[in-house]
């Protein structure tokens, strides 16, 4: 396999697709169906615009992408795997130390296919959730970033479809078709995971999604990048290269919203961050509403990790199919047969931390790693507030807050981690989650700014342009 990508074929790839006639035909038959889905469910109203996008031209760590204008339906989606590591062995589970698999082990066929389908289903789902956002973009810079995220989510779908078609025969072809048939939020054909059926109606939601939900994607891809099934591991290693930009878009997007709010507060002598009406008079997003959005998106994303104590996760680990976050950096025996791990649970009306089998707590550990990663984001956002000398602190809610999956799905818990009654929850939950009026206010700000170098009032410009371009660069050439 070459590090360079072959762009001479219909489907760009570095897996020598031309030599596998049956697979090439299957992928070429799937391609027009994918394009139909993209044109129906991709960015609405912008398919004919030239967009300044990056395209992968290599899987080397350096110089792997080139930038240029392209219409999104003409984007060169393709099949890209990181280079194979010679003599790589399985790094965890019962097969630890054995050579990695280049073919699907028969005993794990169903389990492995399910992992790929669930991962693959998230990619088109996020495109569907975000398809109308271009119409209210706060700048051409942000519009371009949205479209970059969208086309790369599309390429990540290609990555999973390639694995399904190559290694799972008819079953894989049927799963590839189904990935294009489900729809985010559709009552009859919903996407598999709940967070990917939520609406993304505004740009603050998009920035929160790419901060928090794409960060879950990072954790899941890192875990799959440890897989003993080598083609999956190599696929996910390259996907992580692209995923970093998605989280950057989210983190810096929210950071710019916070910065603009702080600037407006200082300029107009507003010292009380809880004086929401005074702040909203100037057309920016108040910090308490940003906190509510953090609470919501954190809770919804934590549900994506599944139950904290999980037999399925234990089985995937034992089988060597899905490891822990950066498994190779963890200092233990990587088998966990006699190890324990602390997991928060509800015991006698309180949230307590108990030691449980480390094998059954794989999901709990992954969500712990996720929370630690999110805490670093909070530090960056709070630094902006501190720099403007405003007394307010953003924080992650307790892991038990507003959960619908796992240990806390049957209880009501405050963002501080206190168990409360349903009656208390009904009185207080709008203090912690966005109300209808909060969401309506955010939507009222979503007026597009579509001139080069122009930004909507509620968000600050970025610190730097894309690929060294100036701030007033025309990142999207709109069609009149």
N, C-alpha and C positions, 0 to 999 in steps of 0.2 A: 504494500500500500504506500502511495506517495503522499508526502506532505502537501504537494501542490494539488490544486483542484483542476480537474479536466473540465473546461468550459466549452469544448468543441461539441459535446453531445447535448441532446435535448435536456437531459437532467444532469446538471453539474455534480460531480462526485469525485472522491478520491479512493473509491473502493473497487475500481476496475469493473464497473457495471457492464461494460460492453462485452465482457467475457462470459457473463451469465445471461444467456439469451432469454430463458424463461422468466427470470426475475426482471430483466430490463423491460420485457413486454408487459409484465404485470404493473410495473411502476408507470410505464408510459400510458397504460389504459386508465390508471388512477389519476394521472396528471390533469386531464381535462375536467374530471369531476371535482378535483380540488379547485381548479380555476373557477368553475361554476359556483362552488361554495364561496370562494373569496369575493367574487363579484356581487353575490347576493348578501353576504354577511360581513364582508370586510368594511373598511372605512367608507361611509356613505357620502357620496357626492364628490369624492376626490380621486376617483380611479383614473381620470385623464390628466391629472396634474403631474408635472415633473417635480420629484422630491429628491433632496440632497441626502442620499442614503449610503450607508456603508454596506459592502458586500464582502463576504469571506472569499479570499483567493488562495488561502493556505491554512494549514492547521499548525504551523509553527507559532511559537509564543510571540515572536517579533514579526511585525509587518504582515499580519495575517489578514488585514482588511484594506480595501480601497474605497474611496469616496467618489461619488459622482451622481449626476441627476438621472433619474429613471422613473418611469411610470410604474406604480406598484404592481399591476398585473403582469408587467414584464420583468419583475425582479427575479433574479436567478436563484430560486430556491434549489436546494440540493441536498446531497447526502455526504456528510463530513464526519469522519471518525478521527480521533487523536491517534498518533502513531502507536503501533504495538510495542509493548515492552518485552524484550526478549527474556525468556525464563521466568516470567511473572508467575507467582503462585497465589493460591487462594489465601487471604489474610485473616480469616476468622471462621468460626463455626466448626462443624464436625469434619469438614474436608480441609481444614487448615493445613497449609504446607504442600498440598497437591497442586499439580499444574492447573492453571485456569482453563475453563472450557471454551473451545472455539465453536462447538455445536451445543444445542440445547440438551441437557441431561434429561432423559425420558421421565425419570421419577419426579422432576420438578417442572415439567412442561406447563401444567395448568397454573401453578403458582407464578412462574416467570411471565407467562402471557398476561396474567392479571395485573402484575406490576407495571408492565408496559402500557396496557390499555388505560389504566387509571392515570398514569403520567401523561400519556398522549392526549387524553380527553381534556386535560386542563389547558392545553395550548390553544386550540381553536376557540375554547370557551371564553378566554379572556379577550380575544379579538372581537367576538360577538358582543361581549359586555361593553366594549369601548367604541363600537362602530359609529356612533353619532357624535362623539366628542369633538371631532374636527370642526364642526359647525360653530362651536363656541370657544375655539382656541384663544388663549390670552395673548398669543404671539405666534409668528411664523416659526420661531425657535421651538416653542413648545409643541406646535403642530407637527413639526418634523420629528421631534423626539417620540411623540405618540406613534407616528407611522413607522419609525424605526423599530420600536417595541413590537408593533403589530406584525411586520414582515418577519421579524425574528421568531416570534411565537409561531408563525406559520411554518418557518423552517424547522422549528423544534417538533412540530407535528410530523413533518417529513421524516425526521430522524427516527421517530417511533414506528412510523408506517413502514419504513425500510426494514427495520428489524422484524416486524410482524410478517411482512410479505416474504422475506428471505428465509426465516427460520420456522415458520408455523404453517406453511402450506395453505390449504383451503381455509382453515380456521383463521389464519392471519389475514387473508384477503377479505373475509367477512368482517373481521374486526376493523380493518382499514375503511371499509365502506361505512360501517356504523359510526366511526369517528366523524364522518361528514354529515351524518343524518341527525344526530342529536343536536339540540339547540339550547343555549343558555336561557334558563327561565321558562322554557316550554313545559306546560303541564303534562303533556303526553310524552314528550321526548326530552326530558331534562338532562343536563350534564350530570356526571356521576357524583361529584362532590358538591356539597351545599354552597360553599363560598362562591362557586362558579355559576350559580344561578341567581346571585344577587345582582341588582342593578348597579351600574356605574354611571349615574346621570350627570355628574358634574366633575370639574377638574380637580377639586380637592379630594373627591373620592378616588379619582385616578391616581393622584400622587400618593394617597394612603395605600391604595391597592398595590402599587409598584414598590412602596416601602415595605409593607408587611406581608402581603400575600406572595409577591415574588421572592421575598426572603424565605418563606416556606419552601418555594421552589428551589432555592439555593440549597437548603438543608436536605431536601429529598434527593436532588441531583448529586450532591456530595456523597450521600449514603449509597446511591446506586452506582456512583463512580468507583466504589470499592468492590463491586460485584465480582463474583467468581466466574460469571458469564462474560467473557472478555469483550465481545462486541458491544454489549450494553455499557460496560464500564468505559470503553473508549468513546462511545457516542456521548455519554453524559459528561465526560471530561471536556469535550469541546463545547457542549451546550453551556457549560459554566462560564466559558470565555465570553459568550454573548450575554449571559444572564446578569453579569456585573453591571452592564450599562442600564438595564431595566431598574435595578435598585438605586443606581445613581440618579436616574430621572425622578424617582419617587422621593428619595431623601432630600435632594436639592430643591425639588419642587415645593415640598412642605416648608423647607428652610426659607425659601424666598417668600412664601406666604407669611410666615412668622416675621421675617425681616420687615416686610412692608407694613404689617400691622404695628410693629414697634415704632417704625419711623413716623407713622401717622399719629400715634399716641403722643410721642415726644413733641412733634411739631405743633400739636393742638393742646398741649398742656394737660393731657389726660393721664392721671397718675394711678387711677384705680382700674386694674385690668378686668374687674368684675362689673364695671359700669358698661354693660353690653350695649345699651341703646345709644349712649354717647359715642361709643366706638363705631357702631354700625352707621351712624349718620354720615360718616366719611367713606363709606363703601368698601370697608375691609372686613376680614374675618376675625372676630374677637377670639382671644386665647382660650376662654372656657369652651367655646364651640369646637376649637381645634382639639382640646382635650377629650371632648365627647366623641369626636371622630376617631381619635386614637383608641379609646375604650372599645368602640364598636368593631373596628377593623382588627384589633388584636384578638378579641374574643372569637370572631368569625374565623380567623386564620388558625388559632390554636385548635379549633375543631378539626382542621384538616389533618392534624397529626394522628387522629383516631384515639381510641381508648388508651389511657395511660398504661394500663395493664392489658397486654394483648398477646393471645396465643398465636395469632397470625404473624405478628411482628417477630415473635420468638422463633417461629418456624422458618421465616425468611432468613433470619440471621443464622440459625443452625444449619440451614441448607447452603449457606455461603452466597446467597443471592443479593442480599441487601445488608450492608454494614451499618455502622454508626457514623455520625458526623466525624470526618477525618479519622477514620478507624486506625489508620497506620500511625497516628500520633499518640494514641491512647496507650498508657503503660499498664497493661494487664495481660492475662493469658489469651485474650480474644476468643475464649470459648465460654466463659461465664458459668460453667456448670455448678460451681459452688459459691458464686459471688452474689452479693445483695446490692440493692440500690435504693436510696430514699425516695419515696413517692408520697405526695400529698393526697390525703383521702379524707372523707367525712366519717368521723367516728363519734358517736354519742352527741351529735349536734354541734361538733366542732371540726374545724379543719386541722388535721394532725398529719405529721410526717412519719411514715412507717417504713421500715426496711422490708423490701420484698425481693423475690428472686430477680437478679439483674437481667436474666433472659426474658422474663415476662415484662420487664420495665424498659424495653428498647424504645418504645414511643415516648415514654416519660423522659428518658434521657435526651432524646432528640429535641423535644419541646423545651427542655432546660437549656440546651445549647442555643436554640432559637431565641429564647427570652434574653439570654446573655448578649446575643448579637444585637437585639433590639435595644437593649439598655445603652449600648454604645451610640446608637442613633439618637436616643433621648439626650445624651450628654451634648451632642453637637447642636441639637435644637435649643437646648437650654442655654448654651453658650451665647447664642444670638440674643436671647432675651436678656441675659446678664450684661452683654455689651451695651445694651440700650438702657441699662440701669432700671429695669422694670422688675418689680417684686412679684414674680410668678414662676411656678415650677411645673413643667409638664412631666408626667410619669406614666409608666405602664400600669394598667389595672392588675389586680391579683389574678393569677392564672384561673381561679375558680369563677371569675365574674362572667355572667351572661353566657354560660356554656350550654351547648345542646348535645355534645358528644362527650362520653367518658365519665370520669369519677364524679363530676359536678353537674351532670345534666339534669338531675332531679331536684336540685336545691337552688335557692336564691341567695346570692352572695354579693356584697357590696364591692366596689373597686378596691377597698382596703382589706378585703378578705373576711368580713364578718358575715355569718349566716343570719338571714332575716326571714320573716314570714312573707307569704304571698301578699298579705295586706300591706305590710311595710313597703314591699317592692312596688306595688301599684301606686303608692303615694310618692315614691322617691325616684323611680327609674328615669324620669325625664331630666333629673339633675345629672345623670350619668351617661345617658345616651341621647343622640340628636332627636329633638322633637320635630313634629311636622313644620312648625314655624321656623326652626333652625334650618331645616332642609330647604324650605321655600326661600329663606333669605339667601342661602348659598346659591341657589338656582337663579335668583334675581341678579346676582353679580356676573352671571355667565354671558356677558356680551363679548362677541369676538373682537380681537384687535389684529387686523390682517395686513397692516402696512409694515414693510421692512423696518426693523428697529423700534417698532411700537409695542408697548406692553399694557395690558389691562391694569386698571388702578389698584386692584387687590393683590398684585404680585410684583415683586421686585425683579429687575433684570438679572440674568445670570452673571457670574463673575467672569466668565470667558465664553467665547463662541465655540462652535463645533469644528474640530479639525483645524484650529487656528484661524477660523473665519472671523471677521469683525462682527460686532453686535448688530449692525444694520443689514447683515447679509440676507438675501432673499432665499431662505431655505426651502420654501415651497413656491413654485411658480403657479399661481392660481389661474384657472381657466375662466375667462370672462363669461 
